[in-house]
Structure formats: C-alpha cells, structure tokens
Amino acid sequence: MAQRAVQLDRDIISCPICLDLLKDPVATPCGHSYCKKCINDHWDTEDERRIHSCPQCRKSFIPRPELLKNTMLAVLVEELKKTGLQAAPADHCYAGPEDVACDVCTGRKLKALKSCLVCLASYCEKHLQPHYDVAPLKKHKLVEPSKKLQENICSRHDEVMKMFCRTDQQCICYLCSVEEHKGHDTVSAAAERTERQRELEGSRQHIQQRIQDREEDVKVLQQEVEAINGSADEAAEHSEKIFTQLIRLMEKRRSDVKQQVRSQQETEVSRVKELQEKLEQEITELKRKDAELKKLSHTEDHNQFLHNYPSLSALSESTHSSSINIRPLKYFEDLTAAVSEVRDKLQDVLRDTWTNISLTETEVDVLLPQPEPKTRADFLRYACDITLDPNTANTLLLLSEGNRKATYSQHQSYSSHPDRFTGWEQVLSRESLTGRCYWEVEWRGRGGVGVAVAYKNIRRAGSSQKCGFGHNNKSWSFDCSTGSYEFYYNKVQTPVSGPVSSRVGVYLDHSAGILSFYSVSETITLLHRVQTTFTQPLYAGLRFGWLPGDSAEFCELR
C-alpha cells in the first residue's frame, strides 16, 4: 500500500513537459501544473497566434494567463526530495527494440549503459554502479552494450570461451581445449587478439597508405580535369575567334564580289544602252530619209526630182555591226568560276583539317591497371617536358638550352638558395612527376652521368651520402658510362647489362610504383626495372662528378 502511494506521488510531481521533478511548480487556469520555465517556454512559441493553450487538455486562453505558484505541490516536491525520491525516467531512457536492455531491471527495462564480459550481463546506470564500487567487480571487463554476449558461451559446456584454437580457427572454452581440441595449437583469446591486433594495425597502415595514394591520384586527376577544361575553353575560344575572322573575311569578300558584279553590270549595261541609243537614232534618221525618198519618188516634175535627189540620196555613216558583241548569259562566267574554285579549295581545306582534328585524341590517365608500354611510340604517349631548376643546380653545373641541358663545367656565380646542392654536382627538375611519365636524356662525355629521380625533401647541403642521388632512400640513380651501367638505391649498387647508348629513356608509373630505364637507339631495350611504393611526387635529376665537360640534356619529345 505504501509503495502504491509513493508511485502515485511520483506521477503527481512530474512535469508533463520535461517529465522530470517539478521545478518552481505553477498552475494554469484549467488546473494542470507545470514547471514555470517549461510552460512559459511553451507559451512563448504561441505568442504570435495570441492564443495560449494547455499542453494537456488543450484548453485555450485569451489573453495569456498569469501563472500562480502551486504552493502545495512546491512543498510536496521539497519534502519528497528530502526522502530521496526521484522522478520516473524519461521515455528516451527506456530500452526500445533496437536497444540493449538492462538484464537486472524488472518491469519496463532501462537502456543498458555497459555490458560485462565476466558476468555476461548488461546493466543500466543504476545497476552498473556496483561494478564501480565493489572491489571484486572492479576487475570485470566492461564494454559497450552488446546483444551478442551469449555468443561468448560455449554451447557444449556452457562455459565462457576464453581460448582460441588456431588449428580450427575458432573460439573455445577451457574444457574444449582438453577434450575435442586436445593436441591442437591453442592460445588464450587475449593472446590471439594481440596477434591479430598487430596484423590489423599493419592492414590499416597499408589501407591508409593506399588511401593516401588514391587521394593523391584523385588530386592528379582533378588537376587533369582542370587542365582539360582550361585547355578546351581556350581552344574553343581561340577557334571561335578564328572562325569569326574567317566569317568576316568571307563577308568582306562576298561584299567585294557583289560590288564588283554590280559595277561591271553597270558598265556593261551603260555601254550597251549607249550603242542602243545610236542605233535607234540611226533608225530614226533612216526612216526620215526613206519617207523623203518615197515622197521624191512620187514627184512628177523631172527637173525637181533631179535637183533634189543628190541631197536626199546621201546617207550618214552607219554603225558597223561588228561593234555589237553579243555574249548571251556568259558575261560573268569567269567570276562565277573563280568563286566556285575558291569554294572548292576552302571545302577541301576544311575537310582535311577537320579530319586531322577528329583524329587528334587527348588521353587522361585513370586509376586502372594498364600494361607497360612496349614500343617507343607507346612510351611517347606519356612524354613530358622537363626543365632544370637553376635554384637546385650545383655551382659547377652550367645550364643551357632553355635549362634543359646541364654541363659539368667551371664555377658558376649562382646566388645562394636553400634548394641548391652544395656538395654534390647535381640538379633537379622544376616539374614534379606523378601519374605516368616518360622522358629521354641524351648524355655526352668520357666520365658518365647519373640519370635520377628523387623526392623534393632530399637533403641539399653538404657532401654526405644523404644528399647524393642513389645513396639514400629518397632517390634512385641510373649511372651511365662509356662501357657500362649501374643502378643505385639506398647505397646499394646493382650492375646492369645491356646495349650501351648515348640516350636513356625513363618511364615512371607513380601510382603503380614502377620506375624503368631503357636504352634508346633504333630500338628501345629495357635495362633495369624497379617495383616499389612512391610516397611523394618525384623530380627528375642529373648527377655528375666524374670528368669536366660531361653533359646531359632532356630531349624534346613533343
């Protein structure tokens, strides 16, 4: 009976809005009680409508009622607080179908805060407290609430599975390890977890590295997209200007031809009309003469006839028929033929040029495995222009040919720069290399040249091996001399055999981790291939130091 009274009191002193103990309780005119702040906040949202209602019975009030303190409830709340009574949990604290429920709660269960791997039970905040207060329970392993705790129980022996059988790759209990798994390779689940955790970390590092590589590839592709869009916009704009100029030129020529035709038309018509007028005048004169002669022929007076005949019989000079040149429908044939010839030539030019435009392809590298090129034509699809960065050149290197060529020479008066190699006769490219790239180096001299690639963060100052191409883990160098090849990486020397040529081709597939060197002459021959993982963009480099006068030049392939 007492328990029922306490439950009734708890319902009475809970605010219907916040579901917590009433704070500063007030009553509405309809008799319902709320926390003063809760009901004021509710009515503040209804101020615009100027009608305020009770959240429980929905009775409306105009104007906004004055709230009066519910003295009796306020006293009751204070008294019950002293006895330790708390309001019922809010609905969101109870476990739903998707939640893990407390295994100790009776009736409507609360959400579990933790699960215990030793007790194999889940606890709400209240029932979890002993695991924080009782010494033996403090040693238990608490984890995030789980519905799968029973999966830790051996279905055969009803024991907690704390062992792992590596032979059968499954969790087992201790009794399993001495019965059906006897003689198997068994360890504690914790030991197996530690081992698998190390593997997991290794896998994560590998995945994170791949993510980083793919993100770099995405950036490269994004740059390629921007470059394609920029180039396309520029080409379209330039083509539009050219075609506009052509159209204007055609319009002008059309106007000139039209004006020429009309001018010639006017001249020819004027000439013909002038001749026509002469002929008409001659006809009029002849008709007048004919009338006079006709009249004279009827004269009966012989003397009068003979007297007038000489003057009437004399005719003026006639317009000669040869001066009339009739060319029916052929006055402008030459001009029409000339215009037609221009049209035909222009059509031929546009047709041939359009065919060339249609055959021109722009290829974009994508992140799909593709075979390495086989022929030099295949490699040239990935040709890139490389120039040397003067700020990296050692002072004994002379740059020329638009900074594409370096010669081991006398001291040069370069300004001081933090990127300059000070102890090694080396130089790096301006351009960073990612994706698939191909370039060729033509070298000359009796000493030899190192054709290299390196990360940007390779050390520059001093003569230590940390600066030299191929003598550290930040660079790769293919050394060419008159009689042999050698490859260097991280101070390891690898002799390379193959046809010696003064031109070396370098192919890089950054995302695939491929770096290949080729002898280039009439044919292209693979000399050495590296398969690794590149973690940064690369820069092309040249290394000297054998004999002054040796030189190397990045060839123009486009």
C-alpha positions in Angstrom: 0.0 0.0 0.0 2.9 2.4 0.9 4.6 1.5 -2.4 1.5 2.4 -4.4 1.2 5.7 -2.6 4.9 6.6 -3.4 4.2 5.7 -7.1 1.2 8.0 -7.1 3.2 10.8 -5.6 5.9 10.4 -8.2 3.3 10.8 -11.0 1.8 13.9 -9.4 5.1 15.7 -9.0 6.4 15.1 -12.6 6.2 17.9 -15.1 4.1 16.7 -18.2 6.5 18.6 -20.5 10.1 17.8 -19.3 9.0 14.5 -17.4 11.3 15.5 -14.6 10.5 16.6 -11.0 8.5 19.8 -10.9 10.7 22.9 -10.5 9.0 26.1 -9.3 5.6 24.5 -10.0 2.8 26.7 -11.3 -0.8 26.0 -12.2 -2.8 27.0 -15.3 -6.4 28.3 -15.0 -7.6 24.8 -16.1 -5.9 23.3 -13.0 -2.9 21.5 -14.6 0.6 22.0 -13.1 4.0 22.5 -14.9 7.5 23.8 -14.2 7.2 27.6 -14.5 10.0 27.6 -17.2 8.5 24.8 -19.2 5.1 26.3 -19.5 6.5 29.8 -20.2 8.8 28.4 -23.0 5.8 26.5 -24.4 3.6 29.7 -24.4 6.4 31.8 -25.9 6.1 29.7 -29.0 2.4 30.5 -29.2 2.8 34.3 -28.7 2.4 35.0 -32.5 -1.1 33.5 -32.5 -2.0 35.3 -29.3 -3.8 32.2 -28.2 -2.3 30.1 -25.4 -3.4 26.6 -24.6 -2.8 23.9 -22.0 -0.4 21.2 -23.3 -2.6 18.5 -21.6 -6.3 19.4 -22.1 -5.7 21.9 -25.0 -8.0 24.5 -23.4 -7.3 27.9 -24.9 -6.8 31.2 -23.0 -7.0 34.8 -24.3 -5.1 36.8 -23.2 -2.0 34.9 -21.9 -2.9 33.9 -18.3 -0.9 35.0 -15.3 0.8 31.9 -13.7 0.5 31.5 -9.9 2.8 29.3 -7.9 1.3 26.0 -6.8 2.3 26.2 -3.1 1.1 22.8 -2.1 3.0 21.0 -4.9 6.1 23.1 -4.2 6.1 21.9 -0.6 5.4 18.3 -1.6 8.3 18.3 -4.0 10.7 19.6 -1.4 9.6 17.1 1.1 9.9 14.2 -1.3 13.3 15.4 -2.4 14.4 15.1 1.2 13.4 11.4 1.2 15.5 10.7 -2.0 12.5 10.2 -4.3 13.3 11.0 -7.9 11.1 11.4 -10.9 10.5 8.5 -13.3 12.9 8.2 -16.1 12.1 9.9 -19.3 10.7 7.7 -22.2 14.0 8.0 -24.0 15.8 6.3 -21.1 13.8 3.1 -21.6 15.1 0.3 -24.0 13.4 0.0 -27.3 13.5 -2.9 -29.8 16.8 -1.8 -31.2 18.5 -1.1 -27.8 20.3 -3.4 -25.4 18.2 -3.7 -22.2 19.4 -3.9 -18.6 19.3 -7.5 -17.5 18.5 -6.5 -13.9 15.6 -4.1 -14.3 12.1 -5.6 -13.7 9.0 -4.4 -15.5 9.8 -1.8 -18.2 13.6 -2.1 -18.7 16.0 0.8 -19.0 18.7 1.0 -21.7 22.0 -0.7 -20.8 25.0 1.6 -20.2 27.6 -1.2 -20.3 27.9 -4.9 -20.8 30.2 -7.1 -18.6 32.2 -9.8 -20.3 32.6 -11.6 -17.0 29.1 -11.5 -15.7 27.8 -11.8 -19.3 25.1 -9.3 -18.5 24.2 -5.8 -19.4 23.4 -3.0 -16.8 21.7 0.4 -16.8 23.4 3.2 -14.9 21.9 2.3 -11.6 22.6 -1.4 -11.7 26.1 -0.8 -13.1 27.2 1.1 -10.0 28.4 -2.0 -8.1 31.0 -2.6 -10.8 32.5 0.8 -9.8 32.1 0.4 -6.1 32.7 -3.3 -5.2 36.3 -4.3 -5.3 35.9 -7.8 -6.9 33.6 -6.4 -9.6 36.0 -3.6 -10.5 38.2 -6.2 -12.2 35.5 -7.2 -14.6 35.8 -6.2 -18.2 33.2 -3.6 -19.2 32.4 -2.9 -22.9 29.8 -1.0 -24.9 26.3 -2.6 -24.6 26.1 -5.7 -26.7 23.3 -8.1 -27.6 25.8 -10.8 -28.5 27.1 -11.7 -25.0 25.6 -15.2 -25.3 27.9 -15.9 -28.2 30.8 -15.9 -25.7 29.3 -19.0 -24.1 30.3 -22.5 -25.3 27.2 -24.3 -26.4 28.7 -27.6 -25.5 30.0 -26.9 -21.9 28.1 -23.7 -21.0 31.4 -22.1 -20.2 32.9 -18.7 -21.2 35.1 -19.2 -24.3 38.4 -17.7 -23.2 40.6 -19.8 -25.5 41.3 -19.8 -29.3 42.1 -22.8 -31.4 44.5 -21.8 -34.2 44.2 -25.2 -35.8 40.4 -24.9 -36.3 40.4 -21.1 -36.2 37.6 -20.8 -33.6 37.0 -19.6 -30.0 36.6 -22.4 -27.5 36.3 -22.8 -23.7 38.9 -24.5 -21.4 37.1 -27.8 -21.4 37.1 -27.8 -25.2 40.9 -27.4 -25.2 41.3 -30.6 -23.2 38.7 -32.6 -25.0 37.9 -32.4 -28.7 40.6 -29.8 -29.3 43.3 -31.7 -27.4 46.6 -31.5 -29.1 45.6 -28.6 -31.2 47.5 -25.3 -31.3 45.5 -23.3 -28.7 46.2 -20.0 -27.0 44.3 -17.6 -24.9 41.8 -15.4 -26.7 43.6 -12.4 -25.4 46.9 -13.6 -26.9 45.3 -14.3 -30.2 43.6 -10.9 -30.1 47.0 -9.3 -29.5 48.5 -11.1 -32.5 45.5 -10.3 -34.7 45.6 -6.7 -33.5 49.2 -6.3 -34.8 48.0 -7.7 -38.1 45.1 -5.4 -38.1 47.4 -2.4 -37.5 49.6 -3.5 -40.4 46.5 -3.8 -42.6 45.3 -0.4 -41.5 48.6 1.1 -42.3 48.6 -0.5 -45.7 45.0 0.7 -46.3 45.8 4.2 -45.1 48.8 4.3 -47.4 46.6 3.2 -50.3 44.0 5.8 -49.3 46.8 8.4 -49.3 48.0 7.2 -52.7 44.5 7.1 -54.1 43.8 10.6 -52.8 47.0 11.8 -54.4 45.8 10.2 -57.7 42.4 11.8 -57.3 44.2 15.2 -56.9 46.2 14.4 -60.0 43.0 13.5 -61.9 41.3 16.7 -60.6 44.3 18.7 -61.9 44.0 16.8 -65.2 40.3 17.7 -65.3 41.0 21.3 -64.6 43.8 21.3 -67.3 41.4 19.6 -69.8 38.6 22.1 -69.1 41.0 25.0 -69.3 42.6 23.8 -72.5 39.2 23.1 -74.0 37.9 26.5 -73.1 41.0 28.1 -74.5 40.8 26.1 -77.7 37.1 26.8 -78.1 37.6 30.5 -77.6 40.6 30.6 -79.9 38.7 28.6 -82.6 35.7 30.9 -82.2 37.9 33.9 -82.9 39.5 32.3 -85.9 36.2 31.2 -87.4 34.8 34.7 -86.7 37.7 36.2 -88.6 37.1 33.8 -91.4 33.4 34.6 -91.5 34.3 38.4 -91.5 36.8 37.8 -94.3 34.2 35.8 -96.3 31.6 38.5 -95.7 34.0 41.1 -96.9 34.9 39.1 -100.0 31.2 38.4 -100.7 30.6 42.2 -100.5 33.5 42.9 -102.7 32.3 40.3 -105.3 28.8 41.7 -105.2 30.1 45.2 -105.6 32.4 44.1 -108.5 29.5 42.4 -110.2 27.2 45.4 -109.9 30.0 47.7 -111.1 30.7 45.6 -114.1 27.0 45.2 -114.6 26.5 49.0 -114.7 29.5 49.5 -117.1 28.3 46.8 -119.5 24.6 48.0 -119.4 25.8 51.6 -120.0 27.9 50.5 -123.0 25.0 48.5 -124.5 22.5 51.3 -123.9 24.8 53.9 -125.5 25.1 51.7 -128.6 21.4 51.0 -128.5 20.7 54.8 -128.5 23.0 55.3 -131.5 21.2 52.5 -133.4 17.8 54.0 -132.5 18.9 57.4 -133.7 20.2 55.8 -136.9 16.9 54.1 -137.4 15.0 57.3 -136.9 17.3 59.1 -139.4 16.9 56.3 -142.0 13.1 56.3 -141.6 13.1 60.1 -142.2 15.3 59.6 -145.3 13.1 56.8 -146.5 10.0 59.0 -146.2 11.7 61.8 -148.1 12.9 59.5 -150.9 9.4 58.0 -151.1 7.9 61.4 -151.4 10.6 62.3 -154.0 9.8 59.2 -156.0 6.3 60.5 -156.5 7.4 63.9 -157.8 6.2 64.3 -161.4 8.4 67.2 -162.2 11.6 65.7 -163.7 13.7 68.8 -163.1 12.6 69.0 -159.5 13.4 65.3 -158.9 16.9 65.6 -160.4 17.6 68.8 -158.4 16.6 67.2 -155.0 17.9 63.7 -155.5 21.6 64.3 -154.8 21.0 65.8 -151.4 18.4 63.2 -150.4 20.3 60.1 -151.5 23.4 60.8 -149.4 23.4 58.6 -146.2 25.2 59.2 -142.9 27.8 56.7 -141.8 26.2 53.6 -140.5 27.1 52.0 -137.1 29.1 48.9 -138.0 27.6 45.6 -136.9 31.0 44.3 -135.7 30.9 46.7 -132.8 28.0 44.8 -131.4 29.4 41.9 -129.4 26.6 39.6 -128.1 27.6 37.1 -125.3 24.3 35.7 -124.2 24.4 34.6 -120.4 28.2 34.5 -120.3 29.1 37.9 -119.1 30.1 36.8 -115.5 31.1 33.2 -116.1 34.8 33.8 -115.3 33.9 35.5 -112.0 31.4 32.7 -111.1 34.1 30.1 -111.9 36.7 31.9 -109.8 34.3 32.0 -106.8 33.4 28.3 -107.3 37.1 27.5 -107.3 37.6 29.3 -104.0 34.6 27.4 -102.5 36.0 24.0 -103.6 39.5 24.8 -102.2 38.0 26.0 -98.9 35.9 22.9 -98.7 39.0 20.7 -99.3 41.0 22.6 -96.6 38.2 22.4 -94.1 37.6 18.8 -94.8 41.2 17.8 -94.5 41.8 20.0 -91.4 38.6 18.6 -89.7 39.8 15.1 -90.3 43.1 15.9 -88.6 41.2 17.5 -85.7 38.9 14.4 -85.4 41.9 12.1 -85.3 43.6 14.0 -82.5 43.0 12.4 -79.2 43.6 13.6 -75.7 44.1 10.8 -73.2 43.6 11.0 -69.5 45.3 8.6 -67.1 42.9 6.7 -64.9 43.5 4.6 -61.9 43.2 1.3 -63.6 46.0 -1.3 -64.0 47.4 -1.0 -67.5 50.3 -2.8 -69.1 53.6 -1.0 -69.5 54.2 0.4 -73.0 56.2 -1.8 -75.3 57.2 0.3 -78.3 58.8 3.8 -78.3 55.6 5.1 -79.9 53.7 3.8 -76.8 56.1 5.5 -74.5 55.8 8.8 -76.3 52.1 8.9 -75.4 53.3 9.7 -71.9 56.1 12.1 -72.9 56.5 15.1 -70.6 58.5 18.3 -70.9 61.2 18.6 -68.3 63.4 21.6 -67.5 66.0 22.0 -64.8 65.6 24.3 -61.8 68.5 26.7 -61.6 67.9 27.1 -57.8 68.9 23.4 -57.3 72.0 23.4 -59.6 75.4 22.9 -58.0 77.7 25.8 -58.8 79.9 23.6 -61.0 77.0 22.9 -63.4 76.3 25.2 -66.4 72.6 25.2 -67.5 71.8 25.9 -71.2 69.3 25.1 -74.0 66.4 26.7 -72.1 67.5 25.0 -68.8 67.1 21.5 -70.4 70.9 20.8 -70.6 73.5 20.7 -67.8 77.3 20.6 -68.3 79.9 19.8 -65.7 81.9 23.0 -66.0 83.7 25.8 -64.1 82.3 27.6 -61.1 79.1 29.5 -61.8 78.0 32.6 -60.0 74.7 31.3 -58.8 73.0 33.2 -55.9 72.6 31.4 -52.6 69.5 29.3 -52.3 68.3 26.7 -49.7 67.4 24.3 -52.5 70.9 24.2 -54.1 73.1 21.1 -53.9 76.3 22.3 -52.3 78.5 19.2 -52.1 77.3 17.0 -55.0 77.3 18.1 -58.7 73.6 17.5 -59.1 70.5 19.3 -60.3 66.7 18.6 -60.1 63.8 19.4 -62.4 61.3 22.2 -61.9 58.4 19.9 -62.7 57.1 17.3 -60.2 56.3 13.9 -61.6 53.1 11.9 -60.8 50.9 9.6 -62.8 52.6 8.0 -65.9 55.5 10.0 -67.4 58.2 9.3 -69.9 61.3 11.3 -70.8 64.7 10.8 -72.5 68.2 12.0 -71.6 70.9 12.4 -74.2 74.3 12.3 -72.4 77.9 13.0 -73.7 81.3 12.7 -72.2 84.0 10.2 -71.1 83.2 10.2 -67.4 79.5 9.4 -67.2 76.2 10.8 -66.0 73.7 9.7 -63.4 70.0 9.8 -64.6 68.0 10.0 -61.4 64.7 10.7 -59.7 64.3 12.0 -56.1 61.9 13.3 -53.6 61.8 17.0 -53.0 62.8 16.6 -49.3 66.2 15.1 -50.2 69.0 16.9 -48.2 70.8 19.6 -50.3 73.6 21.0 -48.1 76.9 19.1 -47.6 78.7 16.1 -49.0 77.1 13.3 -47.0 75.5 10.4 -48.7 72.1 11.7 -47.6 72.5 14.3 -50.4 73.7 12.0 -53.3 71.3 10.6 -55.8 71.1 6.8 -55.2 72.9 6.8 -51.9 69.8 7.2 -49.7 66.1 6.1 -49.5 64.9 9.3 -51.1 66.4 8.9 -54.6 67.1 6.4 -57.4 70.0 6.8 -59.8 70.9 5.0 -63.1 74.6 5.8 -63.8 75.7 5.7 -67.5 79.3 5.5 -68.6 81.0 4.7 -71.9 81.3 1.0 -71.1 78.6 0.0 -68.5 75.5 0.8 -66.5 75.0 0.8 -62.7 71.9 1.3 -60.6 72.0 2.8 -57.1 69.4 3.0 -54.4 70.0 3.5 -50.7 73.7 2.9 -51.1 73.2 -0.5 -52.8 74.9 -0.9 -56.2 73.4 -3.1 -58.9 75.4 -3.8 -62.1 73.2 -3.6 -65.2 73.9 -5.2 -68.5 72.5 -4.2 -71.9 73.3 -2.2 -75.1 75.1 1.0 -74.3 73.5 4.0 -75.8 74.0 7.8 -75.5 70.3 8.1 -75.0 68.4 6.7 -72.0 64.7 6.6 -71.7 62.9 6.8 -68.3 59.4 5.5 -67.7 57.6 6.3 -64.4 54.2 4.9 -63.3 53.9 6.7 -59.9 50.7 5.1 -58.6 51.9 1.6 -59.7 55.3 2.1 -58.2 57.2 1.4 -61.4 60.4 3.0 -62.5 62.1 1.7 -65.7 65.2 2.6 -67.6 65.7 1.9 -71.3 68.4 2.1 -73.9 67.1 4.1 -76.8 68.6 3.8 -80.3 66.8 2.4 -83.4 65.1 0.1 -80.9 64.2 0.6 -77.3 65.5 -2.0 -74.8 64.7 -2.4 -71.1 67.8 -2.1 -69.0 66.5 -2.0 -65.4 63.1 -2.0 -63.7 62.2 -1.0 -60.1 59.0 -2.0 -58.4 58.4 -0.1 -55.2 55.9 2.3 -53.5 56.4 6.0 -54.0 55.1 8.1 -51.1 55.7 11.6 -52.6 55.8 13.2 -56.0 59.2 12.7 -57.8 61.6 15.1 -59.5 63.9 14.2 -62.4 67.6 14.7 -61.7 71.1 14.6 -63.2 74.3 13.8 -61.3 77.9 14.5 -62.5 81.3 14.4 -60.8 83.5 12.2 -63.0 85.1 14.4 -65.7 84.6 18.1 -66.5 82.9 18.5 -69.9 80.4 15.7 -69.4 76.9 16.9 -70.2 73.3 15.7 -70.3 70.2 17.1 -71.9 66.4 16.4 -71.5 65.3 15.7 -75.1 62.3 17.5 -76.6 59.8 14.7 -77.5 56.7 16.7 -78.4 
